[in-house]
Amino acid sequence: MFLTSEHLRQLIGYRKPALQRRWLAENGYSFDVRADGRPVVSRSYYESRHEDVPVARSSGFNLAALDEVG
């Protein structure tokens, strides 16, 4: 399985295949190129690169406390 075109766009920030390929190469990603020029990134490769990235946690703000003001 591969990342979808939308996933690549969200990851990279570019829609044009040439810019996507350049970004992937500059950031050390392994990818193939389809016949139409679009880059292809294996989902398992992507997940293995990002498995050690910590998940964003809550900011710790207690927004319910704002209801008590006043």
KOLKE-722384 format. One record per residue: residue number from 1; x, y, z of N, C-alpha, C in turn. Coordinates in steps of 0.02 Angstrom, whole numbers, padded with zeros to 5 digits. Each point is the difference from the previous one (the first is absolute). Layout:
REM KOLKE-722384
<atom><n>NUM</n><n_xx>X</n_xx><n_yy>Y</n_yy><n_zz>Z</n_zz><ca_xx>X</ca_xx><ca_yy>Y</ca_yy><ca_zz>Z</ca_zz><c_xx>X</c_xx><c_yy>Y</c_yy><c_zz>Z</c_zz></atom>
...
REM end
This chain:
REM KOLKE-722384
<atom><n>1</n><n_xx>00042</n_xx><n_yy>-00059</n_yy><n_zz>00000</n_zz><ca_xx>-00042</ca_xx><ca_yy>00059</ca_yy><ca_zz>00000</ca_zz><c_xx>00045</c_xx><c_yy>00062</c_yy><c_zz>00000</c_zz></atom>
<atom><n>2</n><n_xx>-00028</n_xx><n_yy>00054</n_yy><n_zz>-00027</n_zz><ca_xx>00037</ca_xx><ca_yy>00062</ca_yy><ca_zz>-00007</ca_zz><c_xx>-00039</c_xx><c_yy>00058</c_yy><c_zz>00031</c_zz></atom>
<atom><n>3</n><n_xx>00036</n_xx><n_yy>00053</n_yy><n_zz>00016</n_zz><ca_xx>-00033</ca_xx><ca_yy>00061</ca_yy><ca_zz>00022</ca_zz><c_xx>-00041</c_xx><c_yy>00027</c_yy><c_zz>-00058</c_zz></atom>
<atom><n>4</n><n_xx>-00058</n_xx><n_yy>00028</n_yy><n_zz>00015</n_zz><ca_xx>-00042</ca_xx><ca_yy>00029</ca_yy><ca_zz>-00053</ca_zz><c_xx>00030</c_xx><c_yy>00067</c_yy><c_zz>-00022</c_zz></atom>
<atom><n>5</n><n_xx>-00022</n_xx><n_yy>00024</n_yy><n_zz>-00056</n_zz><ca_xx>00022</ca_xx><ca_yy>00066</ca_yy><ca_zz>-00024</ca_zz><c_xx>-00016</c_xx><c_yy>00054</c_yy><c_zz>00051</c_zz></atom>
<atom><n>6</n><n_xx>-00057</n_xx><n_yy>-00006</n_yy><n_zz>00033</n_zz><ca_xx>-00020</ca_xx><ca_yy>00049</ca_yy><ca_zz>00051</ca_zz><c_xx>00046</c_xx><c_yy>-00004</c_yy><c_zz>00061</c_zz></atom>
<atom><n>7</n><n_xx>00019</n_xx><n_yy>-00060</n_yy><n_zz>00021</n_zz><ca_xx>00046</ca_xx><ca_yy>-00007</ca_yy><ca_zz>00056</ca_zz><c_xx>00067</c_xx><c_yy>00032</c_yy><c_zz>-00017</c_zz></atom>
<atom><n>8</n><n_xx>00025</n_xx><n_yy>-00012</n_yy><n_zz>-00060</n_zz><ca_xx>00063</ca_xx><ca_yy>00031</ca_yy><ca_zz>-00021</ca_zz><c_xx>-00006</c_xx><c_yy>00076</c_yy><c_zz>00000</c_zz></atom>
<atom><n>9</n><n_xx>-00055</n_xx><n_yy>00026</n_yy><n_zz>-00026</n_zz><ca_xx>-00010</ca_xx><ca_yy>00073</ca_yy><ca_zz>-00001</ca_zz><c_xx>00001</c_xx><c_yy>00029</c_yy><c_zz>00070</c_zz></atom>
<atom><n>10</n><n_xx>-00033</n_xx><n_yy>-00034</n_yy><n_zz>00047</n_zz><ca_xx>-00001</ca_xx><ca_yy>00024</ca_yy><ca_zz>00069</ca_zz><c_xx>00069</c_xx><c_yy>-00005</c_yy><c_zz>00032</c_zz></atom>
<atom><n>11</n><n_xx>00036</n_xx><n_yy>-00053</n_yy><n_zz>-00013</n_zz><ca_xx>00067</ca_xx><ca_yy>-00009</ca_yy><ca_zz>00028</ca_zz><c_xx>00048</c_xx><c_yy>00051</c_yy><c_zz>-00027</c_zz></atom>
<atom><n>12</n><n_xx>-00002</n_xx><n_yy>00011</n_yy><n_zz>-00066</n_zz><ca_xx>00050</ca_xx><ca_yy>00040</ca_yy><ca_zz>-00033</ca_zz><c_xx>-00021</c_xx><c_yy>00073</c_yy><c_zz>-00007</c_zz></atom>
<atom><n>13</n><n_xx>-00063</n_xx><n_yy>00011</n_yy><n_zz>-00014</n_zz><ca_xx>-00024</ca_xx><ca_yy>00069</ca_yy><ca_zz>-00008</ca_zz><c_xx>-00001</c_xx><c_yy>00023</c_yy><c_zz>-00073</c_zz></atom>
<atom><n>14</n><n_xx>00020</n_xx><n_yy>-00043</n_yy><n_zz>-00046</n_zz><ca_xx>-00001</ca_xx><ca_yy>00017</ca_yy><ca_zz>-00071</ca_zz><c_xx>-00047</c_xx><c_yy>-00047</c_yy><c_zz>-00037</c_zz></atom>
<atom><n>15</n><n_xx>-00030</n_xx><n_yy>00026</n_yy><n_zz>-00054</n_zz><ca_xx>-00043</ca_xx><ca_yy>-00040</ca_yy><ca_zz>-00043</ca_zz><c_xx>00038</c_xx><c_yy>-00026</c_yy><c_zz>-00061</c_zz></atom>
<atom><n>16</n><n_xx>00047</n_xx><n_yy>00039</n_yy><n_zz>-00025</n_zz><ca_xx>00036</ca_xx><ca_yy>-00018</ca_yy><ca_zz>-00062</ca_zz><c_xx>00048</c_xx><c_yy>-00058</c_yy><c_zz>00014</c_zz></atom>
<atom><n>17</n><n_xx>-00004</n_xx><n_yy>-00052</n_yy><n_zz>-00042</n_zz><ca_xx>00043</ca_xx><ca_yy>-00059</ca_yy><ca_zz>00009</ca_zz><c_xx>00074</c_xx><c_yy>00016</c_yy><c_zz>00002</c_zz></atom>
<atom><n>18</n><n_xx>00023</n_xx><n_yy>00047</n_yy><n_zz>-00042</n_zz><ca_xx>00072</ca_xx><ca_yy>00017</ca_yy><ca_zz>-00001</ca_zz><c_xx>00022</c_xx><c_yy>00028</c_yy><c_zz>00066</c_zz></atom>
<atom><n>19</n><n_xx>-00042</n_xx><n_yy>00043</n_yy><n_zz>00030</n_zz><ca_xx>00017</ca_xx><ca_yy>00029</ca_yy><ca_zz>00065</ca_zz><c_xx>-00004</c_xx><c_yy>-00053</c_yy><c_zz>00055</c_zz></atom>
<atom><n>20</n><n_xx>-00049</n_xx><n_yy>-00045</n_yy><n_zz>-00005</n_zz><ca_xx>-00005</ca_xx><ca_yy>-00055</ca_yy><ca_zz>00048</ca_zz><c_xx>00063</c_xx><c_yy>-00044</c_yy><c_zz>-00002</c_zz></atom>
<atom><n>21</n><n_xx>00021</n_xx><n_yy>-00017</n_yy><n_zz>-00061</n_zz><ca_xx>00060</ca_xx><ca_yy>-00042</ca_yy><ca_zz>-00007</ca_zz><c_xx>00061</c_xx><c_yy>00034</c_yy><c_zz>00029</c_zz></atom>
<atom><n>22</n><n_xx>00007</n_xx><n_yy>00065</n_yy><n_zz>-00014</n_zz><ca_xx>00058</ca_xx><ca_yy>00037</ca_yy><ca_zz>00026</ca_zz><c_xx>-00001</c_xx><c_yy>00001</c_yy><c_zz>00076</c_zz></atom>
<atom><n>23</n><n_xx>-00059</n_xx><n_yy>00013</n_yy><n_zz>00030</n_zz><ca_xx>-00005</ca_xx><ca_yy>00002</ca_yy><ca_zz>00073</ca_zz><c_xx>00017</c_xx><c_yy>-00068</c_yy><c_zz>00030</c_zz></atom>
<atom><n>24</n><n_xx>-00027</n_xx><n_yy>-00053</n_yy><n_zz>-00029</n_zz><ca_xx>00014</ca_xx><ca_yy>-00067</ca_yy><ca_zz>00026</ca_zz><c_xx>00074</c_xx><c_yy>-00016</c_yy><c_zz>-00003</c_zz></atom>
<atom><n>25</n><n_xx>00032</n_xx><n_yy>00017</n_yy><n_zz>-00056</n_zz><ca_xx>00072</ca_xx><ca_yy>-00014</ca_yy><ca_zz>-00008</ca_zz><c_xx>00041</c_xx><c_yy>00042</c_yy><c_zz>00050</c_zz></atom>
<atom><n>26</n><n_xx>-00017</n_xx><n_yy>00063</n_yy><n_zz>00008</n_zz><ca_xx>00037</ca_xx><ca_yy>00044</ca_yy><ca_zz>00046</ca_zz><c_xx>-00009</c_xx><c_yy>-00021</c_yy><c_zz>00073</c_zz></atom>
<atom><n>27</n><n_xx>-00055</n_xx><n_yy>-00034</n_yy><n_zz>00016</n_zz><ca_xx>-00013</ca_xx><ca_yy>-00021</ca_yy><ca_zz>00068</ca_zz><c_xx>00014</c_xx><c_yy>-00073</c_yy><c_zz>00012</c_zz></atom>
<atom><n>28</n><n_xx>00034</n_xx><n_yy>-00032</n_yy><n_zz>-00047</n_zz><ca_xx>00024</ca_xx><ca_yy>-00068</ca_yy><ca_zz>00010</ca_zz><c_xx>-00051</c_xx><c_yy>-00055</c_yy><c_zz>-00004</c_zz></atom>
<atom><n>29</n><n_xx>-00056</n_xx><n_yy>00013</n_yy><n_zz>-00034</n_zz><ca_xx>-00052</ca_xx><ca_yy>-00052</ca_yy><ca_zz>-00007</ca_zz><c_xx>00016</c_xx><c_yy>-00045</c_yy><c_zz>-00059</c_zz></atom>
<atom><n>30</n><n_xx>-00014</n_xx><n_yy>-00063</n_yy><n_zz>00008</n_zz><ca_xx>00005</ca_xx><ca_yy>-00048</ca_yy><ca_zz>-00055</ca_zz><c_xx>-00067</c_xx><c_yy>00000</c_yy><c_zz>-00037</c_zz></atom>
<atom><n>31</n><n_xx>00002</n_xx><n_yy>00007</n_yy><n_zz>-00066</n_zz><ca_xx>-00062</ca_xx><ca_yy>00001</ca_yy><ca_zz>-00038</ca_zz><c_xx>00013</c_xx><c_yy>-00024</c_yy><c_zz>-00071</c_zz></atom>
<atom><n>32</n><n_xx>-00053</n_xx><n_yy>-00022</n_yy><n_zz>-00033</n_zz><ca_xx>00002</ca_xx><ca_yy>-00017</ca_yy><ca_zz>-00070</ca_zz><c_xx>-00039</c_xx><c_yy>00053</c_yy><c_zz>-00038</c_zz></atom>
<atom><n>33</n><n_xx>00005</n_xx><n_yy>-00001</n_yy><n_zz>-00066</n_zz><ca_xx>-00035</ca_xx><ca_yy>00048</ca_yy><ca_zz>-00041</ca_zz><c_xx>-00045</c_xx><c_yy>-00039</c_yy><c_zz>-00049</c_zz></atom>
<atom><n>34</n><n_xx>-00063</n_xx><n_yy>00019</n_yy><n_zz>-00001</n_zz><ca_xx>-00048</ca_xx><ca_yy>-00031</ca_yy><ca_zz>-00046</ca_zz><c_xx>00013</c_xx><c_yy>00025</c_yy><c_zz>-00071</c_zz></atom>
<atom><n>35</n><n_xx>-00031</n_xx><n_yy>-00032</n_yy><n_zz>-00049</n_zz><ca_xx>00008</ca_xx><ca_yy>00020</ca_yy><ca_zz>-00070</ca_zz><c_xx>-00023</c_xx><c_yy>00072</c_yy><c_zz>-00012</c_zz></atom>
<atom><n>36</n><n_xx>-00048</n_xx><n_yy>00024</n_yy><n_zz>00040</n_zz><ca_xx>-00024</ca_xx><ca_yy>00069</ca_yy><ca_zz>-00009</ca_zz><c_xx>00042</c_xx><c_yy>00051</c_yy><c_zz>00038</c_zz></atom>
<atom><n>37</n><n_xx>00054</n_xx><n_yy>-00023</n_yy><n_zz>00033</n_zz><ca_xx>00046</ca_xx><ca_yy>00046</ca_yy><ca_zz>00035</ca_zz><c_xx>-00015</c_xx><c_yy>00009</c_yy><c_zz>00074</c_zz></atom>
<atom><n>38</n><n_xx>-00055</n_xx><n_yy>-00027</n_yy><n_zz>00024</n_zz><ca_xx>-00017</ca_xx><ca_yy>00008</ca_yy><ca_zz>00070</ca_zz><c_xx>00043</c_xx><c_yy>-00045</c_yy><c_zz>00043</c_zz></atom>
<atom><n>39</n><n_xx>00023</n_xx><n_yy>00025</n_yy><n_zz>00058</n_zz><ca_xx>00039</ca_xx><ca_yy>-00042</ca_yy><ca_zz>00045</ca_zz><c_xx>-00045</c_xx><c_yy>-00049</c_yy><c_zz>00037</c_zz></atom>
<atom><n>40</n><n_xx>00028</n_xx><n_yy>-00057</n_yy><n_zz>00017</n_zz><ca_xx>-00037</ca_xx><ca_yy>-00052</ca_yy><ca_zz>00036</ca_zz><c_xx>00041</c_xx><c_yy>-00019</c_yy><c_zz>00061</c_zz></atom>
<atom><n>41</n><n_xx>-00032</n_xx><n_yy>00005</n_yy><n_zz>00059</n_zz><ca_xx>00033</ca_xx><ca_yy>-00017</ca_yy><ca_zz>00064</ca_zz><c_xx>-00038</c_xx><c_yy>-00057</c_yy><c_zz>00032</c_zz></atom>
<atom><n>42</n><n_xx>00036</n_xx><n_yy>-00053</n_yy><n_zz>00017</n_zz><ca_xx>-00031</ca_xx><ca_yy>-00057</ca_yy><ca_zz>00033</ca_zz><c_xx>-00026</c_xx><c_yy>00021</c_yy><c_zz>00069</c_zz></atom>
<atom><n>43</n><n_xx>-00060</n_xx><n_yy>-00021</n_yy><n_zz>00015</n_zz><ca_xx>-00030</ca_xx><ca_yy>00016</ca_yy><ca_zz>00066</ca_zz><c_xx>00042</c_xx><c_yy>-00030</c_yy><c_zz>00056</c_zz></atom>
<atom><n>44</n><n_xx>00024</n_xx><n_yy>-00062</n_yy><n_zz>-00009</n_zz><ca_xx>00040</ca_xx><ca_yy>-00031</ca_yy><ca_zz>00053</ca_zz><c_xx>00066</c_xx><c_yy>00036</c_yy><c_zz>00010</c_zz></atom>
<atom><n>45</n><n_xx>00030</n_xx><n_yy>00025</n_yy><n_zz>-00055</n_zz><ca_xx>00062</ca_xx><ca_yy>00040</ca_yy><ca_zz>00006</ca_zz><c_xx>-00013</c_xx><c_yy>00064</c_yy><c_zz>00038</c_zz></atom>
<atom><n>46</n><n_xx>-00054</n_xx><n_yy>00035</n_yy><n_zz>-00018</n_zz><ca_xx>-00018</ca_xx><ca_yy>00062</ca_yy><ca_zz>00034</ca_zz><c_xx>-00011</c_xx><c_yy>-00012</c_yy><c_zz>00075</c_zz></atom>
<atom><n>47</n><n_xx>-00039</n_xx><n_yy>-00053</n_yy><n_zz>00016</n_zz><ca_xx>-00014</ca_xx><ca_yy>-00015</ca_yy><ca_zz>00070</ca_zz><c_xx>00064</c_xx><c_yy>-00018</c_yy><c_zz>00038</c_zz></atom>
<atom><n>48</n><n_xx>00046</n_xx><n_yy>-00036</n_yy><n_zz>-00032</n_zz><ca_xx>00062</ca_xx><ca_yy>-00018</ca_yy><ca_zz>00035</ca_zz><c_xx>00043</c_xx><c_yy>00062</c_yy><c_zz>00014</c_zz></atom>
<atom><n>49</n><n_xx>-00003</n_xx><n_yy>00050</n_yy><n_zz>-00044</n_zz><ca_xx>00037</ca_xx><ca_yy>00063</ca_yy><ca_zz>00011</ca_zz><c_xx>-00030</c_xx><c_yy>00041</c_yy><c_zz>00056</c_zz></atom>
<atom><n>50</n><n_xx>-00065</n_xx><n_yy>-00008</n_yy><n_zz>00012</n_zz><ca_xx>-00035</ca_xx><ca_yy>00043</ca_yy><ca_zz>00048</ca_zz><c_xx>-00023</c_xx><c_yy>-00036</c_yy><c_zz>00062</c_zz></atom>
<atom><n>51</n><n_xx>00022</n_xx><n_yy>-00062</n_yy><n_zz>00010</n_zz><ca_xx>-00024</ca_xx><ca_yy>-00037</ca_yy><ca_zz>00059</ca_zz><c_xx>00027</c_xx><c_yy>00027</c_yy><c_zz>00065</c_zz></atom>
<atom><n>52</n><n_xx>00058</n_xx><n_yy>00034</n_yy><n_zz>-00001</n_zz><ca_xx>00029</ca_xx><ca_yy>00027</ca_yy><ca_zz>00061</ca_zz><c_xx>-00019</c_xx><c_yy>00072</c_yy><c_zz>00014</c_zz></atom>
<atom><n>53</n><n_xx>-00041</n_xx><n_yy>00029</n_yy><n_zz>-00043</n_zz><ca_xx>-00022</ca_xx><ca_yy>00069</ca_yy><ca_zz>00010</ca_zz><c_xx>-00053</c_xx><c_yy>00001</c_yy><c_zz>00054</c_zz></atom>
<atom><n>54</n><n_xx>00012</n_xx><n_yy>00040</n_yy><n_zz>00053</n_zz><ca_xx>-00050</ca_xx><ca_yy>00002</ca_yy><ca_zz>00054</ca_zz><c_xx>-00066</c_xx><c_yy>00030</c_yy><c_zz>-00023</c_zz></atom>
<atom><n>55</n><n_xx>-00053</n_xx><n_yy>-00026</n_yy><n_zz>00027</n_zz><ca_xx>-00067</ca_xx><ca_yy>00024</ca_yy><ca_zz>-00016</ca_zz><c_xx>-00011</c_xx><c_yy>00065</c_yy><c_zz>00038</c_zz></atom>
<atom><n>56</n><n_xx>-00029</n_xx><n_yy>00049</n_yy><n_zz>-00034</n_zz><ca_xx>-00013</ca_xx><ca_yy>00064</ca_yy><ca_zz>00032</ca_zz><c_xx>-00048</c_xx><c_yy>-00010</c_yy><c_zz>00059</c_zz></atom>
<atom><n>57</n><n_xx>00016</n_xx><n_yy>00032</n_yy><n_zz>00054</n_zz><ca_xx>-00042</ca_xx><ca_yy>-00006</ca_yy><ca_zz>00059</ca_zz><c_xx>-00039</c_xx><c_yy>00064</c_yy><c_zz>00012</c_zz></atom>
<atom><n>58</n><n_xx>-00047</n_xx><n_yy>-00005</n_yy><n_zz>00044</n_zz><ca_xx>-00041</ca_xx><ca_yy>00058</ca_yy><ca_zz>00017</ca_zz><c_xx>00044</c_xx><c_yy>00056</c_yy><c_zz>00026</c_zz></atom>
<atom><n>59</n><n_xx>-00019</n_xx><n_yy>00061</n_yy><n_zz>-00013</n_zz><ca_xx>00038</ca_xx><ca_yy>00058</ca_yy><ca_zz>00023</ca_zz><c_xx>-00003</c_xx><c_yy>00008</c_yy><c_zz>00076</c_zz></atom>
<atom><n>60</n><n_xx>-00046</n_xx><n_yy>-00034</n_yy><n_zz>00032</n_zz><ca_xx>-00006</ca_xx><ca_yy>00006</ca_yy><ca_zz>00072</ca_zz><c_xx>-00048</c_xx><c_yy>00055</c_yy><c_zz>00022</c_zz></atom>
<atom><n>61</n><n_xx>-00025</n_xx><n_yy>00039</n_yy><n_zz>-00048</n_zz><ca_xx>-00046</ca_xx><ca_yy>00053</ca_yy><ca_zz>00017</ca_zz><c_xx>-00067</c_xx><c_yy>-00030</c_yy><c_zz>00020</c_zz></atom>
<atom><n>62</n><n_xx>-00029</n_xx><n_yy>00027</n_yy><n_zz>00052</n_zz><ca_xx>-00065</ca_xx><ca_yy>-00022</ca_yy><ca_zz>00023</ca_zz><c_xx>-00051</c_xx><c_yy>00051</c_yy><c_zz>-00023</c_zz></atom>
<atom><n>63</n><n_xx>-00027</n_xx><n_yy>-00010</n_yy><n_zz>-00060</n_zz><ca_xx>-00047</ca_xx><ca_yy>00048</ca_yy><ca_zz>-00028</ca_zz><c_xx>-00065</c_xx><c_yy>00002</c_yy><c_zz>00040</c_zz></atom>
<atom><n>64</n><n_xx>-00016</n_xx><n_yy>-00053</n_yy><n_zz>00036</n_zz><ca_xx>-00061</ca_xx><ca_yy>00001</ca_yy><ca_zz>00040</ca_zz><c_xx>00006</c_xx><c_yy>00051</c_yy><c_zz>00056</c_zz></atom>
<atom><n>65</n><n_xx>00060</n_xx><n_yy>00015</n_yy><n_zz>00021</n_zz><ca_xx>00011</ca_xx><ca_yy>00049</ca_yy><ca_zz>00053</ca_zz><c_xx>-00024</c_xx><c_yy>00069</c_yy><c_zz>-00022</c_zz></atom>
<atom><n>66</n><n_xx>-00001</n_xx><n_yy>00014</n_yy><n_zz>-00065</n_zz><ca_xx>-00024</ca_xx><ca_yy>00065</ca_yy><ca_zz>-00023</ca_zz><c_xx>-00074</c_xx><c_yy>00010</c_yy><c_zz>00014</c_zz></atom>
<atom><n>67</n><n_xx>-00037</n_xx><n_yy>-00055</n_yy><n_zz>00004</n_zz><ca_xx>-00071</ca_xx><ca_yy>00004</ca_yy><ca_zz>00014</ca_zz><c_xx>-00012</c_xx><c_yy>00024</c_yy><c_zz>00072</c_zz></atom>
<atom><n>68</n><n_xx>00049</n_xx><n_yy>-00009</n_yy><n_zz>00043</n_zz><ca_xx>-00007</ca_xx><ca_yy>00018</ca_yy><ca_zz>00070</ca_zz><c_xx>00018</c_xx><c_yy>00072</c_yy><c_zz>00014</c_zz></atom>
<atom><n>69</n><n_xx>00030</n_xx><n_yy>00034</n_yy><n_zz>-00049</n_zz><ca_xx>00020</ca_xx><ca_yy>00070</ca_yy><ca_zz>00009</ca_zz><c_xx>-00061</c_xx><c_yy>00045</c_yy><c_zz>-00005</c_zz></atom>
<atom><n>70</n><n_xx>-00003</n_xx><n_yy>00049</n_yy><n_zz>00044</n_zz><ca_xx>-00055</ca_xx><ca_yy>00049</ca_yy><ca_zz>-00006</ca_zz><c_xx>-00048</c_xx><c_yy>-00010</c_yy><c_zz>00053</c_zz></atom>
REM end
